Amino acid sequence: MDENFEKKRDTTAEVIAAVENFFTRDNVKYRPFDERNVAKATYSIDTKFRHIDVFFHAYSDKLVLHMILPLSADEEERAKVAEFILRANYGLKVGGFDFDFNDGEISYRTSIYCGSDEFVAPTYEQIDFALVIGMIMVERYGDALVKVMFGVLEPDDAIESVESDD
């Protein structure tokens, strides 16, 4: 064997294995990782829309959790939804809301960096934290977001109603 030959570590497979272990440990029903290294699970949350789909994206150096809300903003409401999301994101320490102006999709994203030179697969606790913090933020801001989408509240009033307890 060539002395200079070094077997390349498949860190993406290690991220996938960590997530599958998380699913097994928590007894989560999920759609397995596909050819793009994405798995999906649906979680119940305490909002008017009741659930979110969570996409687990495995990369060679990170895991990204993308939580898609089951609603999208109509074109005429997108500017107000964008304002709400910008106001909600201000000051968030972990993750943030995303908004697609093209189709009105709303989501929350968290990630776990695993390193490139000193790669360490994500632990159960790290995956759980990334998932839980995202779900908490969607629950915290979700109903106020719905009120903005349906014209019940202006974005600044909706944020104030959510954050007045801080």
BAMI-469212 format. One line per field, with one value per residue (C-alpha): residue number from 0; residue in one letter; x, y, z. Coordinates in steps of 0.5 Angstrom, whole numbers, plus 2048, in hexadecimal, padded with zeros to 3 digits. Layout:
// BAMI-469212
resi = c(NUM,...)
resn = c(a,...)
c1 = c(X,...)
c2 = c(Y,...)
c3 = c(Z,...)
This chain:
// BAMI-469212
resi = c(0,1,2,3,4,5,6,7,8,9,10,11,12,13,14,15,16,17,18,19,20,21,22,23,24,25,26,27,28,29,30,31,32,33,34,35,36,37,38,39,40,41,42,43,44,45,46,47,48,49,50,51,52,53,54,55,56,57,58,59,60,61,62,63,64,65,66,67,68,69,70,71,72,73,74,75,76,77,78,79,80,81,82,83,84,85,86,87,88,89,90,91,92,93,94,95,96,97,98,99,100,101,102,103,104,105,106,107,108,109,110,111,112,113,114,115,116,117,118,119,120,121,122,123,124,125,126,127,128,129,130,131,132,133,134,135,136,137,138,139,140,141,142,143,144,145,146,147,148,149,150,151,152,153,154,155,156,157,158,159,160,161,162,163,164,165)
resn = c(m,d,e,n,f,e,k,k,r,d,t,t,a,e,v,i,a,a,v,e,n,f,f,t,r,d,n,v,k,y,r,p,f,d,e,r,n,v,a,k,a,t,y,s,i,d,t,k,f,r,h,i,d,v,f,f,h,a,y,s,d,k,l,v,l,h,m,i,l,p,l,s,a,d,e,e,e,r,a,k,v,a,e,f,i,l,r,a,n,y,g,l,k,v,g,g,f,d,f,d,f,n,d,g,e,i,s,y,r,t,s,i,y,c,g,s,d,e,f,v,a,p,t,y,e,q,i,d,f,a,l,v,i,g,m,i,m,v,e,r,y,g,d,a,l,v,k,v,m,f,g,v,l,e,p,d,d,a,i,e,s,v,e,s,d,d)
c1 = c(800,802,805,802,7FB,7F6,7EF,7EB,7E6,7DE,7DC,7D6,7D4,7D6,7D1,7CC,7CD,7CD,7C6,7C3,7C6,7C2,7BB,7BC,7BD,7B7,7B3,7B2,7AE,7B2,7B3,7BA,7C0,7C0,7C5,7C6,7C7,7C0,7BC,7B5,7B1,7AA,7A9,7A3,7A4,79F,79D,797,79A,79C,7A2,7A8,7AC,7B4,7B9,7BF,7C5,7CB,7D2,7D9,7DA,7D3,7CC,7C7,7C0,7BB,7B4,7AE,7A8,7A2,79F,7A2,7A1,79D,7A0,79D,79F,7A6,7A9,7A5,7A7,7AF,7AE,7AC,7B1,7B7,7B4,7B4,7BB,7BE,7C1,7C0,7C6,7C5,7C2,7BE,7B7,7B8,7B3,7B3,7B0,7AF,7AA,7A8,7AB,7AD,7B2,7B7,7BE,7C3,7C9,7CF,7D6,7DA,7E1,7E5,7EC,7EA,7E3,7DF,7D8,7D2,7D0,7C9,7C9,7CB,7C6,7C0,7C2,7C2,7BB,7B8,7BB,7B8,7B1,7B1,7B2,7AD,7A8,7AA,7A9,7A4,79D,79F,7A2,79B,798,79D,79B,794,794,792,798,79E,7A5,7A7,7A1,7A2,7A9,7A7,7A2,7A7,7AD,7A9,7AA,7B2)
c2 = c(800,807,80B,811,80E,810,80E,814,815,815,81A,81B,814,815,81B,817,811,816,819,812,810,816,814,80D,80F,814,80F,814,812,815,814,812,815,816,817,81E,81C,81F,81C,81E,81E,821,824,826,82D,832,837,838,834,82E,82B,82C,828,828,826,824,826,822,825,823,828,82A,828,82D,82C,830,830,832,835,832,839,83E,846,848,84D,853,851,850,857,856,84F,851,857,852,84D,852,855,84E,84C,852,850,849,845,83E,83D,842,842,842,845,843,849,845,840,843,83D,83E,83A,83A,837,835,832,82E,82F,829,82B,82A,829,826,823,820,81D,821,81E,81C,822,827,824,825,82C,82E,82B,82D,834,835,832,837,83D,83A,839,840,844,840,842,84A,848,845,84C,850,84B,84C,854,853,857,85B,858,85D,85B,854,854,858,853,84E,851,855,850,850)
c3 = c(800,7FE,804,802,801,807,807,807,80C,80A,80F,80C,80D,815,815,812,817,81D,81A,819,820,823,81F,822,829,829,825,820,819,814,80C,80B,808,801,7FB,7FD,805,807,80C,80E,815,817,81E,821,824,828,823,81F,819,81E,81A,817,812,814,80E,811,80C,80D,80A,80B,810,813,814,813,815,811,814,80F,811,80E,80B,806,806,800,7FB,7FE,805,804,806,80D,80E,80C,811,816,815,815,81C,81E,81C,820,826,825,827,824,81D,819,815,80E,809,801,7FE,7F7,7FA,801,805,80C,810,816,815,81A,819,81C,81A,81B,818,812,815,81B,81A,81F,81D,821,827,829,82E,829,824,829,82B,824,823,829,828,821,824,82A,825,820,826,829,823,81E,821,820,819,817,81A,815,80F,810,811,819,81B,818,819,81E,823,822,824,82A,82C,82C,82F,834,839,838)
